[in-house]
């Protein structure tokens, strides 16, 4: 039943509630399904559909085709048809067989169906009148259909009578045609036998010619195959030799690279060892120089002390007198050793 109802107070826009058919599909190219509209606004609509596998699911994008009544200042209204793509916001399970699908349009309608300049009662009357017109049109179409069926039955009966007469005439004509066909078939059978004999002779001649040509072609193909096999064997041998040479060259290159690497590592190791030896030698020379400087200072101090004590100590043996002379020779040898740059410590 078509009717307009008020929406909940929470909705920003009043909805028009009525029951008309609407079609929807996942994409414009997919198969469409028919549902029943529950209500519509400029931004969305509610659709009733079977609770089965074809029912859309939340967040699915679907395309709907539907009509909306657009009321004017007269007592009637126009139906405006829309194609809108929208997103399924919610699917409510009203029963085990029916779901209510809430759809939000990507592009709103150009007017608000539930907020037109008309009262609910006037809208109800116009929708009811439209429904009555639709019912009357359907009843009239049913009456016309019955009359058409009756006329078709009468025409069919007459056509069957005519068909019976035509069938009898056709049977007589077919009998004459059958006699003619038998005579024609006999003539064709003779002609066919002659044609087959001629074709058989021509086929035998063609077969002999084909066999001769095929034998020559096979011999030529064998010669080409042998030549190709020899060339392939030669090419494979060359490939093997080239592969072996490349492998050998690669091995030699790897060996040379390995030797160069070892030589470079040894050179770097010798350089490092030489640097370490030089550093140690330098440290040792510095240490020896420091020790010699200390010895020299000690000797000078002892020499000065002995000079002072020489007058007091008179009974010094020959060994003690010769000691300074030995220490002086030792110092000269150490100085010479330190100053000789050709010696590596």
C-alpha positions as CSV (number, residue, x, y, z in Angstrom):
1,X,0.0,0.0,0.0
2,X,1.3,3.5,-1.0
3,X,1.5,6.0,1.9
4,X,3.6,8.8,3.3
5,X,4.7,8.7,7.0
6,X,6.6,11.0,9.3
7,X,10.2,10.1,10.1
8,X,11.9,10.0,13.5
9,X,12.6,13.3,15.1
10,X,16.4,12.5,15.0
11,X,16.5,12.6,11.2
12,X,17.5,16.0,9.7
13,X,15.2,15.4,6.7
14,X,11.7,14.0,6.5
15,X,11.4,10.8,4.4
16,X,8.7,9.8,1.9
17,X,7.4,6.3,2.7
18,X,5.8,4.3,-0.1
19,X,5.9,0.9,-1.8
20,X,7.2,0.9,-5.3
21,X,9.6,-1.5,-7.1
22,X,13.3,-0.6,-7.4
23,X,16.1,-2.4,-9.2
24,X,19.7,-2.6,-8.0
25,X,23.0,-4.2,-9.0
26,X,26.6,-4.3,-7.8
27,X,27.9,-2.6,-10.9
28,X,26.1,-1.2,-14.0
29,X,27.3,-4.3,-16.0
30,X,26.1,-6.9,-13.5
31,X,22.8,-8.7,-13.3
32,X,20.2,-6.5,-11.5
33,X,17.7,-7.6,-8.8
34,X,14.3,-6.3,-7.9
35,X,13.4,-5.0,-4.4
36,X,10.7,-2.9,-2.8
37,X,11.2,0.6,-1.7
38,X,10.4,1.4,2.0
39,X,11.2,5.1,2.1
40,X,13.4,7.7,0.3
41,X,15.0,11.1,1.0
42,X,17.3,13.2,-1.1
43,X,20.4,11.6,0.4
44,X,19.4,7.9,0.7
45,X,16.7,5.3,0.6
46,X,15.6,2.0,2.4
47,X,15.0,-1.1,0.3
48,X,13.3,-4.4,1.2
49,X,14.8,-7.5,-0.3
50,X,15.0,-11.3,0.2
51,X,17.4,-12.5,2.9
52,X,19.5,-14.7,0.5
53,X,22.9,-14.8,-1.0
54,X,22.0,-12.0,-3.5
55,X,21.3,-9.5,-0.7
56,X,23.9,-6.7,-0.6
57,X,26.2,-6.5,2.5
58,X,27.3,-3.4,4.5
59,X,29.9,-1.0,2.9
60,X,29.1,-2.6,-0.6
61,X,28.7,-0.1,-3.5
62,X,25.5,-0.7,-5.5
63,X,23.7,1.1,-8.3
64,X,19.9,1.6,-7.9
65,X,17.2,2.4,-10.5
66,X,13.9,3.8,-9.0
67,X,11.1,6.3,-9.4
68,X,10.1,9.1,-7.0
69,X,6.7,11.0,-7.0
70,X,7.2,14.7,-7.6
71,X,4.0,16.5,-6.6
72,X,2.9,19.7,-8.4
73,X,0.2,22.3,-7.8
74,X,-2.5,20.1,-9.6
75,X,-4.2,17.0,-8.2
76,X,-1.7,14.6,-9.8
77,X,2.1,14.1,-9.7
78,X,4.9,13.2,-12.0
79,X,7.2,10.2,-11.4
80,X,10.9,11.1,-11.7
81,X,13.2,8.2,-12.4
82,X,16.7,8.1,-11.0
83,X,19.9,6.1,-11.4
84,X,22.0,6.5,-8.3
85,X,25.2,4.8,-7.0
86,X,25.4,4.5,-3.3
87,X,26.9,2.7,-0.3
88,X,25.1,0.2,1.8
89,X,25.1,1.7,5.3
90,X,23.2,-1.0,7.2
91,X,21.3,-4.3,6.6
92,X,18.5,-5.0,9.1
93,X,17.1,-8.5,9.3
94,X,13.3,-8.0,9.6
95,X,12.4,-11.7,9.4
96,X,13.9,-15.0,8.2
97,X,13.0,-14.0,4.6
98,X,13.2,-10.2,4.4
99,X,16.1,-7.8,5.0
100,X,15.9,-4.0,5.1
101,X,18.8,-2.4,3.2
102,X,19.8,1.3,4.1
103,X,21.6,3.0,1.2
104,X,23.3,6.4,1.2
105,X,23.6,8.1,-2.3
106,X,26.9,9.4,-3.5
107,X,25.0,12.2,-5.3
108,X,21.8,13.6,-3.7
109,X,18.5,14.0,-5.5
110,X,17.6,17.5,-6.8
111,X,14.6,17.7,-4.4
112,X,13.6,16.4,-1.0
113,X,10.8,13.8,-1.6
114,X,9.4,13.9,2.0
115,X,9.4,17.8,2.2
116,X,7.4,18.8,-0.8
117,X,4.8,21.6,-0.6
118,X,1.9,19.2,0.1
119,X,0.2,17.8,3.1
120,X,0.4,14.2,4.0
121,X,-3.3,13.6,3.4
122,X,-3.2,15.2,-0.1
123,X,-0.1,13.1,-0.9
124,X,-1.9,10.0,0.3
125,X,-5.0,10.7,-1.9
126,X,-2.8,11.3,-5.0
127,X,-0.9,8.1,-4.4
128,X,-4.1,6.1,-3.8
129,X,-5.6,7.5,-7.0
130,X,-2.5,6.6,-8.9
131,X,-2.7,3.1,-7.4
132,X,-6.3,2.7,-8.4
133,X,-5.5,3.8,-12.0
134,X,-2.7,1.2,-12.1
135,X,-5.1,-1.5,-10.8
136,X,-7.8,-0.5,-13.3
137,X,-5.3,-0.5,-16.1
138,X,-4.2,-4.0,-15.1
139,X,-7.9,-5.2,-15.0
140,X,-8.5,-3.7,-18.4
141,X,-5.4,-5.3,-19.8
142,X,-6.6,-8.6,-18.3
143,X,-10.0,-8.3,-20.1
144,X,-8.3,-7.4,-23.4
145,X,-6.0,-10.4,-22.9
146,X,-9.0,-12.7,-22.4
147,X,-10.6,-11.4,-25.6
148,X,-7.4,-11.8,-27.5
149,X,-7.0,-15.3,-26.2
150,X,-10.5,-16.2,-27.4
151,X,-9.9,-14.8,-30.8
152,X,-6.6,-16.6,-31.0
153,X,-8.3,-19.9,-30.2
154,X,-10.9,-19.4,-32.9
155,X,-8.2,-18.5,-35.4
156,X,-6.3,-21.5,-34.3
157,X,-9.3,-23.8,-34.9
158,X,-9.8,-22.4,-38.3
159,X,-6.1,-22.7,-39.0
160,X,-6.1,-26.3,-38.0
161,X,-8.9,-27.1,-40.5
162,X,-6.9,-25.3,-43.2
163,X,-3.8,-27.2,-42.1
164,X,-5.6,-30.5,-42.4
165,X,-6.7,-29.8,-46.0
166,X,-3.2,-28.5,-46.8
167,X,-1.7,-31.7,-45.2
168,X,-3.8,-33.9,-47.5
169,X,-2.8,-32.0,-50.6
170,X,0.8,-32.0,-49.4
171,X,0.7,-35.8,-49.0
172,X,-0.5,-36.2,-52.7
173,X,2.3,-33.9,-53.9
174,X,4.8,-35.7,-51.8
175,X,3.8,-39.0,-53.4
176,X,4.5,-37.6,-56.9
177,X,7.8,-36.1,-55.6
178,X,8.8,-39.4,-54.2
179,X,8.4,-41.1,-57.6
180,X,10.4,-38.4,-59.2
181,X,13.0,-38.6,-56.5
182,X,13.4,-42.4,-57.0
183,X,14.0,-41.9,-60.7
184,X,16.4,-39.1,-60.0
185,X,18.2,-41.2,-57.4
186,X,18.7,-44.0,-59.8
187,X,20.2,-41.6,-62.4
188,X,22.3,-40.0,-59.8
189,X,23.6,-43.4,-58.6
190,X,24.8,-44.2,-62.2
191,X,26.4,-40.8,-62.6
192,X,28.0,-41.2,-59.2
193,X,29.5,-44.6,-60.1
194,X,31.0,-43.1,-63.3
195,X,32.4,-40.1,-61.3
196,X,33.9,-42.4,-58.7
197,X,35.6,-44.6,-61.3
198,X,37.1,-41.5,-63.0
199,X,38.2,-40.1,-59.6
200,X,39.7,-43.4,-58.6
201,X,41.9,-43.5,-61.8
202,X,42.9,-39.8,-61.2
203,X,43.7,-40.5,-57.6
204,X,45.9,-43.5,-58.5
205,X,47.8,-41.4,-60.9
206,X,48.2,-38.6,-58.3
207,X,49.2,-41.1,-55.7
208,X,52.0,-42.5,-57.9
209,X,53.2,-38.9,-58.6
210,X,53.0,-38.1,-55.0
211,X,55.0,-41.1,-54.0
212,X,57.7,-40.3,-56.4
213,X,57.8,-36.6,-55.2
214,X,57.7,-37.7,-51.6
215,X,60.6,-40.2,-52.1
216,X,62.8,-37.4,-53.7
217,X,61.8,-35.0,-50.9
218,X,62.6,-37.6,-48.2
219,X,66.0,-38.3,-49.8
220,X,66.8,-34.6,-49.9
221,X,65.5,-34.2,-46.3
222,X,67.8,-37.0,-45.2
223,X,70.8,-35.4,-46.9
224,X,70.0,-32.1,-45.2
225,X,69.5,-33.8,-41.9
226,X,72.9,-35.5,-42.2
227,X,74.6,-32.2,-43.1
228,X,72.7,-30.4,-40.2
229,X,73.8,-33.2,-37.8
230,X,77.5,-32.8,-38.9
231,X,77.3,-29.0,-38.5
232,X,75.6,-29.4,-35.1
233,X,78.3,-31.9,-33.9
234,X,81.0,-29.5,-35.1
235,X,79.3,-26.6,-33.4
236,X,79.0,-28.6,-30.1
237,X,82.7,-29.5,-30.3
238,X,83.6,-25.8,-30.8
239,X,81.3,-24.8,-27.9
240,X,83.0,-27.4,-25.7
241,X,86.5,-26.2,-26.6
242,X,85.5,-22.6,-26.1
243,X,83.9,-23.5,-22.8
244,X,87.0,-25.3,-21.7
245,X,89.3,-22.4,-22.8
246,X,87.0,-19.9,-20.9
247,X,87.1,-22.1,-17.8
248,X,90.9,-22.4,-18.0
249,X,91.2,-18.7,-18.5
250,X,88.9,-18.1,-15.6
251,X,90.9,-20.5,-13.4
252,X,94.2,-18.8,-14.3
253,X,92.6,-15.4,-13.7
254,X,91.4,-16.5,-10.3
255,X,94.9,-18.0,-9.5
256,X,96.6,-14.7,-10.6
257,X,94.2,-12.7,-8.5
258,X,94.8,-15.0,-5.5
259,X,98.6,-14.7,-5.9
260,X,98.3,-10.9,-6.3
261,X,96.2,-10.8,-3.2
262,X,98.6,-12.9,-1.2
263,X,101.6,-10.9,-2.4
264,X,99.8,-7.7,-1.5
265,X,98.9,-9.0,1.9
266,X,102.5,-10.2,2.5
267,X,103.9,-6.8,1.3
268,X,101.5,-5.0,3.6
269,X,102.4,-7.4,6.4
270,X,106.2,-6.9,5.8
271,X,105.6,-3.1,5.7
272,X,103.7,-3.3,9.0
273,X,106.4,-5.5,10.5
274,X,109.2,-3.2,9.3
275,X,107.3,-0.2,10.7
276,X,107.0,-2.0,14.0
277,X,110.7,-2.9,14.0
278,X,111.7,0.7,13.2
279,X,109.4,1.9,16.0
280,X,110.8,-0.6,18.4
281,X,114.4,0.3,17.3
282,X,113.7,4.0,17.8
283,X,112.3,3.3,21.2
284,X,115.3,1.1,22.1
285,X,117.8,3.8,20.8
286,X,116.0,6.4,22.8
287,X,116.1,4.2,25.9
288,X,119.8,3.4,25.4
289,X,120.6,7.1,24.8
290,X,118.8,7.9,28.1
291,X,120.7,5.2,29.9
292,X,124.0,6.5,28.4
293,X,123.2,10.0,29.4
294,X,122.6,8.7,32.9
295,X,125.9,6.7,32.9
296,X,127.8,9.8,31.5
297,X,126.4,12.0,34.3
298,X,127.2,9.3,36.9
299,X,130.7,8.9,35.5
300,X,131.3,12.7,35.6
301,X,130.0,12.9,39.1
302,X,132.2,10.0,40.2
303,X,135.2,11.5,38.5
304,X,134.7,14.8,40.3
305,X,134.2,13.0,43.6
306,X,137.4,10.9,43.0
307,X,139.4,14.0,42.2
308,X,138.4,15.6,45.4
309,X,139.1,12.5,47.4
310,X,142.4,11.8,45.6
311,X,144.4,13.8,48.1
312,X,142.8,12.0,51.0
313,X,142.9,8.4,49.7
314,X,146.5,7.6,48.8
315,X,146.5,3.8,49.0
316,X,144.4,3.2,45.8
317,X,145.4,0.0,44.0
318,X,146.2,-0.1,40.3
319,X,142.9,-1.6,39.3
320,X,141.0,1.3,40.8
321,X,143.3,3.7,38.9
322,X,142.7,1.9,35.6
323,X,138.9,1.8,36.0
324,X,138.1,5.3,34.7
325,X,140.2,4.5,31.7
326,X,138.1,1.3,31.0
327,X,134.8,3.1,31.5
328,X,135.9,5.8,29.1
329,X,136.6,3.2,26.4
330,X,133.2,1.7,27.1
331,X,131.5,5.1,26.6
332,X,133.3,5.7,23.4
333,X,132.1,2.3,22.0
334,X,128.5,3.0,23.1
335,X,128.5,6.5,21.5
336,X,129.8,5.0,18.2
337,X,127.2,2.3,18.3
338,X,124.4,4.8,18.8
339,X,125.6,7.3,16.2
340,X,126.0,4.5,13.5
341,X,122.8,4.9,11.4
342,X,123.5,1.7,9.4
343,X,122.7,-0.5,12.4
344,X,119.0,-1.6,12.7
345,X,117.9,-2.6,16.2
